[in-house]
């Protein structure tokens, strides 16, 4: 998961490099006489990682626009908290300062997507970011 601008820029650079690598590999396989379906099969693992990186970049770009989608259950709450921090323009250090905890704690929590977070802790994090989350019963 991309958590800041530096990681985002690195991911964009990696995506461009992967595009070049994939094209070079494709041409090499074709030159070696592989059939089109063999070329695609040979490139499949690399293309899978490439697609995952593209999805992470798209997620980060949506979050920066505050396009969070709908949270269908509380299992996605941790990811939403990370998205809100990013959209608010806060660094992990700034959030940690607001919460009175170490930056390492925030980093660890985000790496684990706030697994097992309590409602009270989520409220403290939302308050620290001046964010409000509403729920709807369907």
ChimeraX commands (.cxc) that place a marker at each C-alpha (Angstrom):
marker #1 position 0.00,0.00,0.00 radius 0.5
marker #1 position 1.27,3.45,-0.91 radius 0.5
marker #1 position 1.20,5.67,2.19 radius 0.5
marker #1 position 2.89,8.93,1.12 radius 0.5
marker #1 position 3.99,11.07,-1.84 radius 0.5
marker #1 position 7.51,9.65,-1.85 radius 0.5
marker #1 position 6.19,6.09,-2.16 radius 0.5
marker #1 position 3.72,7.28,-4.82 radius 0.5
marker #1 position 6.46,8.83,-6.94 radius 0.5
marker #1 position 8.58,5.70,-6.55 radius 0.5
marker #1 position 5.63,3.54,-7.59 radius 0.5
marker #1 position 5.04,5.68,-10.70 radius 0.5
marker #1 position 8.69,5.34,-11.65 radius 0.5
marker #1 position 8.57,1.59,-11.07 radius 0.5
marker #1 position 5.42,1.30,-13.18 radius 0.5
marker #1 position 7.11,3.08,-16.09 radius 0.5
marker #1 position 10.16,0.84,-15.75 radius 0.5
marker #1 position 7.92,-2.23,-15.65 radius 0.5
marker #1 position 6.17,-1.07,-18.83 radius 0.5
marker #1 position 9.54,-0.87,-20.59 radius 0.5
marker #1 position 10.63,-4.23,-19.19 radius 0.5
marker #1 position 7.41,-5.94,-20.25 radius 0.5
marker #1 position 7.69,-4.58,-23.79 radius 0.5
marker #1 position 11.34,-5.66,-24.04 radius 0.5
marker #1 position 10.47,-9.13,-22.75 radius 0.5
marker #1 position 7.53,-9.40,-25.14 radius 0.5
marker #1 position 9.77,-8.52,-28.10 radius 0.5
marker #1 position 12.44,-10.97,-26.96 radius 0.5
marker #1 position 9.92,-13.80,-26.68 radius 0.5
marker #1 position 8.46,-13.02,-30.10 radius 0.5
marker #1 position 11.97,-12.90,-31.58 radius 0.5
marker #1 position 12.66,-16.29,-29.97 radius 0.5
marker #1 position 9.70,-17.69,-31.92 radius 0.5
marker #1 position 7.14,-18.09,-29.14 radius 0.5
marker #1 position 3.50,-18.13,-30.18 radius 0.5
marker #1 position 1.33,-15.23,-28.91 radius 0.5
marker #1 position -0.34,-17.40,-26.23 radius 0.5
marker #1 position 3.09,-18.61,-25.06 radius 0.5
marker #1 position 4.32,-15.03,-24.83 radius 0.5
marker #1 position 1.33,-14.04,-22.70 radius 0.5
marker #1 position 1.74,-17.08,-20.45 radius 0.5
marker #1 position 5.45,-16.31,-19.97 radius 0.5
marker #1 position 4.66,-12.68,-19.08 radius 0.5
marker #1 position 1.72,-13.51,-16.81 radius 0.5
marker #1 position 3.58,-13.40,-13.44 radius 0.5
marker #1 position 5.21,-10.05,-14.26 radius 0.5
marker #1 position 1.93,-8.67,-15.59 radius 0.5
marker #1 position 0.21,-9.71,-12.35 radius 0.5
marker #1 position 2.67,-7.72,-10.23 radius 0.5
marker #1 position 2.36,-4.85,-12.70 radius 0.5
marker #1 position -1.45,-4.85,-12.36 radius 0.5
marker #1 position -1.18,-4.88,-8.57 radius 0.5
marker #1 position 1.14,-1.87,-8.62 radius 0.5
marker #1 position -1.22,-0.05,-10.97 radius 0.5
marker #1 position -4.13,-0.76,-8.56 radius 0.5
marker #1 position -2.14,0.63,-5.63 radius 0.5
marker #1 position -1.36,3.80,-7.60 radius 0.5
marker #1 position -5.01,4.20,-8.59 radius 0.5
marker #1 position -6.09,3.70,-4.96 radius 0.5
marker #1 position -3.67,6.40,-3.76 radius 0.5
marker #1 position -4.85,8.82,-6.46 radius 0.5
marker #1 position -8.52,8.22,-5.50 radius 0.5
marker #1 position -7.71,8.76,-1.83 radius 0.5
marker #1 position -5.95,12.04,-2.59 radius 0.5
marker #1 position -9.21,13.16,-4.27 radius 0.5
marker #1 position -11.11,12.01,-1.15 radius 0.5
marker #1 position -12.89,9.34,-3.18 radius 0.5
marker #1 position -13.10,6.60,-0.55 radius 0.5
marker #1 position -15.96,4.55,-1.90 radius 0.5
marker #1 position -18.38,2.90,0.50 radius 0.5
marker #1 position -17.26,0.99,3.56 radius 0.5
marker #1 position -19.50,-2.08,3.57 radius 0.5
marker #1 position -18.36,-3.46,6.92 radius 0.5
marker #1 position -15.99,-2.55,9.72 radius 0.5
marker #1 position -13.30,-4.88,8.36 radius 0.5
marker #1 position -12.22,-2.04,6.07 radius 0.5
marker #1 position -12.05,0.56,8.85 radius 0.5
marker #1 position -8.26,0.40,9.15 radius 0.5
marker #1 position -7.76,1.04,5.46 radius 0.5
marker #1 position -10.25,3.94,5.68 radius 0.5
marker #1 position -8.28,5.49,8.56 radius 0.5
marker #1 position -5.11,5.33,6.46 radius 0.5
marker #1 position -6.94,6.83,3.49 radius 0.5
marker #1 position -8.27,9.67,5.65 radius 0.5
marker #1 position -4.77,10.47,6.93 radius 0.5
marker #1 position -3.43,10.59,3.37 radius 0.5
marker #1 position -6.36,12.67,2.10 radius 0.5
marker #1 position -5.94,15.08,5.02 radius 0.5
marker #1 position -2.33,15.64,3.98 radius 0.5
marker #1 position -0.98,14.40,7.32 radius 0.5
marker #1 position 2.24,12.47,7.63 radius 0.5
marker #1 position 2.48,9.54,10.02 radius 0.5
marker #1 position 4.68,11.73,12.23 radius 0.5
marker #1 position 2.07,14.51,12.34 radius 0.5
marker #1 position -0.68,12.04,13.24 radius 0.5
marker #1 position 1.55,10.49,15.91 radius 0.5
marker #1 position 2.19,13.93,17.42 radius 0.5
marker #1 position -1.54,14.65,17.51 radius 0.5
marker #1 position -2.19,11.29,19.19 radius 0.5
marker #1 position 0.73,11.57,21.61 radius 0.5
marker #1 position 2.31,8.33,20.39 radius 0.5
marker #1 position 5.48,7.51,18.48 radius 0.5
marker #1 position 5.71,7.64,14.71 radius 0.5
marker #1 position 6.79,3.99,14.87 radius 0.5
marker #1 position 3.46,3.15,16.53 radius 0.5
marker #1 position 1.45,4.80,13.75 radius 0.5
marker #1 position 3.63,3.11,11.11 radius 0.5
marker #1 position 3.12,-0.28,12.76 radius 0.5
marker #1 position -0.64,0.29,13.08 radius 0.5
marker #1 position -0.93,1.27,9.41 radius 0.5
marker #1 position 1.22,-1.62,8.25 radius 0.5
marker #1 position -1.27,-3.90,10.04 radius 0.5
marker #1 position -4.21,-1.79,8.77 radius 0.5
marker #1 position -5.22,-1.14,12.39 radius 0.5
marker #1 position -6.13,-4.81,12.88 radius 0.5
marker #1 position -8.15,-5.27,16.06 radius 0.5
marker #1 position -8.66,-1.54,16.64 radius 0.5
marker #1 position -11.23,-0.58,19.25 radius 0.5
marker #1 position -14.05,1.85,18.56 radius 0.5
marker #1 position -12.60,4.24,21.15 radius 0.5
marker #1 position -9.17,4.22,19.49 radius 0.5
marker #1 position -10.72,4.77,16.05 radius 0.5
marker #1 position -12.63,7.73,17.50 radius 0.5
marker #1 position -9.39,9.21,18.90 radius 0.5
marker #1 position -7.69,8.86,15.50 radius 0.5
marker #1 position -10.66,10.44,13.69 radius 0.5
marker #1 position -10.72,13.28,16.22 radius 0.5
marker #1 position -6.97,13.83,15.76 radius 0.5
marker #1 position -7.55,14.21,12.02 radius 0.5
marker #1 position -10.71,16.33,12.47 radius 0.5
marker #1 position -12.63,13.77,10.41 radius 0.5
marker #1 position -16.16,12.45,10.80 radius 0.5
marker #1 position -17.33,9.05,9.60 radius 0.5
marker #1 position -21.05,8.41,9.24 radius 0.5
marker #1 position -22.79,5.07,9.09 radius 0.5
marker #1 position -25.96,4.02,7.32 radius 0.5
marker #1 position -28.03,0.97,8.09 radius 0.5
marker #1 position -29.31,-0.82,4.98 radius 0.5
marker link #1:1,2 radius 0.2
marker link #1:2,3 radius 0.2
marker link #1:3,4 radius 0.2
marker link #1:4,5 radius 0.2
marker link #1:5,6 radius 0.2
marker link #1:6,7 radius 0.2
marker link #1:7,8 radius 0.2
marker link #1:8,9 radius 0.2
marker link #1:9,10 radius 0.2
marker link #1:10,11 radius 0.2
marker link #1:11,12 radius 0.2
marker link #1:12,13 radius 0.2
marker link #1:13,14 radius 0.2
marker link #1:14,15 radius 0.2
marker link #1:15,16 radius 0.2
marker link #1:16,17 radius 0.2
marker link #1:17,18 radius 0.2
marker link #1:18,19 radius 0.2
marker link #1:19,20 radius 0.2
marker link #1:20,21 radius 0.2
marker link #1:21,22 radius 0.2
marker link #1:22,23 radius 0.2
marker link #1:23,24 radius 0.2
marker link #1:24,25 radius 0.2
marker link #1:25,26 radius 0.2
marker link #1:26,27 radius 0.2
marker link #1:27,28 radius 0.2
marker link #1:28,29 radius 0.2
marker link #1:29,30 radius 0.2
marker link #1:30,31 radius 0.2
marker link #1:31,32 radius 0.2
marker link #1:32,33 radius 0.2
marker link #1:33,34 radius 0.2
marker link #1:34,35 radius 0.2
marker link #1:35,36 radius 0.2
marker link #1:36,37 radius 0.2
marker link #1:37,38 radius 0.2
marker link #1:38,39 radius 0.2
marker link #1:39,40 radius 0.2
marker link #1:40,41 radius 0.2
marker link #1:41,42 radius 0.2
marker link #1:42,43 radius 0.2
marker link #1:43,44 radius 0.2
marker link #1:44,45 radius 0.2
marker link #1:45,46 radius 0.2
marker link #1:46,47 radius 0.2
marker link #1:47,48 radius 0.2
marker link #1:48,49 radius 0.2
marker link #1:49,50 radius 0.2
marker link #1:50,51 radius 0.2
marker link #1:51,52 radius 0.2
marker link #1:52,53 radius 0.2
marker link #1:53,54 radius 0.2
marker link #1:54,55 radius 0.2
marker link #1:55,56 radius 0.2
marker link #1:56,57 radius 0.2
marker link #1:57,58 radius 0.2
marker link #1:58,59 radius 0.2
marker link #1:59,60 radius 0.2
marker link #1:60,61 radius 0.2
marker link #1:61,62 radius 0.2
marker link #1:62,63 radius 0.2
marker link #1:63,64 radius 0.2
marker link #1:64,65 radius 0.2
marker link #1:65,66 radius 0.2
marker link #1:66,67 radius 0.2
marker link #1:67,68 radius 0.2
marker link #1:68,69 radius 0.2
marker link #1:69,70 radius 0.2
marker link #1:70,71 radius 0.2
marker link #1:71,72 radius 0.2
marker link #1:72,73 radius 0.2
marker link #1:73,74 radius 0.2
marker link #1:74,75 radius 0.2
marker link #1:75,76 radius 0.2
marker link #1:76,77 radius 0.2
marker link #1:77,78 radius 0.2
marker link #1:78,79 radius 0.2
marker link #1:79,80 radius 0.2
marker link #1:80,81 radius 0.2
marker link #1:81,82 radius 0.2
marker link #1:82,83 radius 0.2
marker link #1:83,84 radius 0.2
marker link #1:84,85 radius 0.2
marker link #1:85,86 radius 0.2
marker link #1:86,87 radius 0.2
marker link #1:87,88 radius 0.2
marker link #1:88,89 radius 0.2
marker link #1:89,90 radius 0.2
marker link #1:90,91 radius 0.2
marker link #1:91,92 radius 0.2
marker link #1:92,93 radius 0.2
marker link #1:93,94 radius 0.2
marker link #1:94,95 radius 0.2
marker link #1:95,96 radius 0.2
marker link #1:96,97 radius 0.2
marker link #1:97,98 radius 0.2
marker link #1:98,99 radius 0.2
marker link #1:99,100 radius 0.2
marker link #1:100,101 radius 0.2
marker link #1:101,102 radius 0.2
marker link #1:102,103 radius 0.2
marker link #1:103,104 radius 0.2
marker link #1:104,105 radius 0.2
marker link #1:105,106 radius 0.2
marker link #1:106,107 radius 0.2
marker link #1:107,108 radius 0.2
marker link #1:108,109 radius 0.2
marker link #1:109,110 radius 0.2
marker link #1:110,111 radius 0.2
marker link #1:111,112 radius 0.2
marker link #1:112,113 radius 0.2
marker link #1:113,114 radius 0.2
marker link #1:114,115 radius 0.2
marker link #1:115,116 radius 0.2
marker link #1:116,117 radius 0.2
marker link #1:117,118 radius 0.2
marker link #1:118,119 radius 0.2
marker link #1:119,120 radius 0.2
marker link #1:120,121 radius 0.2
marker link #1:121,122 radius 0.2
marker link #1:122,123 radius 0.2
marker link #1:123,124 radius 0.2
marker link #1:124,125 radius 0.2
marker link #1:125,126 radius 0.2
marker link #1:126,127 radius 0.2
marker link #1:127,128 radius 0.2
marker link #1:128,129 radius 0.2
marker link #1:129,130 radius 0.2
marker link #1:130,131 radius 0.2
marker link #1:131,132 radius 0.2
marker link #1:132,133 radius 0.2
marker link #1:133,134 radius 0.2
marker link #1:134,135 radius 0.2
marker link #1:135,136 radius 0.2
marker link #1:136,137 radius 0.2
marker link #1:137,138 radius 0.2
view
